[in-house]
Amino acid sequence: MTDDKPLYEKDRESDIPDPDEVPIRERKVVTQPYDIAVESLVDQIRGGTIFLRPLSERPNFQRRYVWTDILASRLIESILLNVPIPPCYLSQNDEFELDVIDGQQRLLSQYASQNYAL
């Protein structure tokens, strides 16, 4: 039994092109660099703007938290000493939350550090 109907119905009223229909060379990525204080990052995580998903809801490319306390401590030390750290990459989803693309370990370490005295 062969059925040539599509698996989904296209939204005919939408002006937004389907990302899969846009050739890779024509896709655009918009980046905006920000220098945000750790306190602001933690506030955004607590407020749900930056969304650190539970392991069951993370995309396949996102691993579980694997940093040791020593590695997390060294990250916090680097921040306190004003040593540059790699950027985190976030993507805004349809609910206007910021999903973590790269930097989950760094963000979780900073968030967890708020529970400890320095």
N, C-alpha and C positions, 0 to 999 in steps of 0.2 A: 504494500500500500504506500504509494508515493504521494506526498502532499507538498506542493510548491508554495504554500503560503508562508510568509515570514513568521518568525517566532515572536515578533513583537510588532506593535502598530506604531508607525511613525507619527509624531506630533506635527500635524500639518500647519499649525498656527505658530510654531516656534520659529523665531528669526535666528536662533543660535544653531550653527551648523554642528552636525554630529562630528565629534573629534576624530572618529575613525574614518570619516570621509575626507578629511583634510590631509593632503599629502604631507609627509614628514617634513620635507624641506620648506613648506609654507607655514608650519606651526610656529607659534611665537611663545616665548617664555618671558614674563615680565618679572624682574627682580627689583626689590627695594631694600637697600642696606639700611639697617638700624643698629644703633649702639645702645642697647637697653641695659639698664641696671638689673642686677640679680633680683633685688626686691620686686621690681616691676614684673620680671619673668615669673616669679613665684606667685605674685598676685594674679597674673593672667592665668596661670595653671589652676589656682584655687577658684577663680571666678569662672572657669570653663571656657575662656577664650582660646587658650592653648590647650588642646585636648590630648592628654596622654592616655591612650586607650589601654584597657586591660588586655592581657596577652591573647585572650580568646577573640578579641575584636580587631587586633592589629593586622595590617596587610602582611602578606607572606614575606615581604622583604624586611620587615621589622622584627628583630630578634628580641628575646626576653632580656631583662636586666642582667648583665654578666659582670659588671665592674666590681672589683673587690673594694673594701673600705679604704685600703691604702691608695688605690688609684683615684677613687672619688675624693679622698682627702688632698691628694696632690693637685687635682683640678681646682678645688676650693683655694688651696694655697696659691696657685697661679693667679687666680682671680684677685685675691687679696694683694698680691704683689704687682698687680696690673700687667701681668704677662699676657700677651695676645693669645687667645684660644681660637680654635677653628670656629667658623660660623655654624649656626643651625639653619637648616632649610625647612620652611614651613609652607603649607599649601592651604589656601582658604577653600573650605568645602561649601556645599549648598546651604548649610545652616550657619554660615559665617564663623565657624570654628576654625582654628588653625591646626591642621593635622601635621604631625612631625614627619618629615621626609628623611631628614638626616639630623642627628644630634640628640636622639632619644636618651642615650646613656648620659650625656652631659646635662641635659635638662632634668632627668630624674635624680642625678647626683646633687645638683643645685637645690632641687626641691626638697630632697631628703635632708640636706645639710641644715635646713631651717629648724629641724627638730633637735639639733645638738648644740651645746655650748662650745664656743671656740676658745 
